[in-house]
């Protein structure tokens, strides 16, 4: 139990540092910004209590907000993503259900399940993030395109991380 907690605390800190030091400096044409820190919410174990998931997602978003100077935008989007996670998991639940001791990883449930799970939650996060950031419908289609392209890049990075970082 303590070992798992230490592992996820390390992942929490590592993803914040990667986001702040590396991924915040990546921007393509002003439209594509990868937000890979959401990987923490995606990979947290299935049996994590809901309140802990929401509190850790809020803390993750709040820390990113502090580094980026965006008061409440990332924390709101990340908290909504964490809140939606249980519904998305139920939507894409395997026939036999989720068994105790398994984790939301590509090696446990296969690429098809993981891609649907990741893309859905990343889309929820990014659309919330970008529309809260502009907070107007005046630039609706530009924001829509920005959220869609950023979601695509973020999802690709997350899926590839499963093949290269989280191998057996």
Steps between C-alpha positions, in 0.01 A plus 500: 500500500775745596702399193202570270439836667866594455487394135197720429648792694812469284282488187309807623820701545659369179199592287482850649870556430470359147201722430656816640852455368442323167143490372410860583772605257347301212254694289421446134347797315329621817252214471662187635609481863554158660387466862650168600459551874149352469669161470495488880119498509489240223740258670385516860368153609135405452442441871613851600231666717310772317581774747873426477485505121319835498732657758814382323367615161417841646846525659664398173308764306559763766877447493501524120286816532755651737786436258309620194328801653152378408289532815266204525485397135711184522366404842141524374568300185701233683238465774224461239710239324544306826129531573415364153744210527260258668231561235750455217626179659141373522442596137799299377484222759619160377247219496646341813533834677801646674674253726672586823872550462488622141599847391384719211792409276526392139652166599204409724210592270652535153559791267139546387366542854787723609473728197123547545546560873786746449351695210165543674648630825757719324225653285297579814806660659613699199160634396435612856848651526496694175144629530562613858820665383329716236169516693305616197323347205628775271795283394301175511643327192859609564478371855332181379783436252763580763343260753461226241858521368648527849295199611628301206866580578457441873324167438774389262772583753312317776440189289863491385610537862322174572712320243834652597484588869242266652616173348498169685 
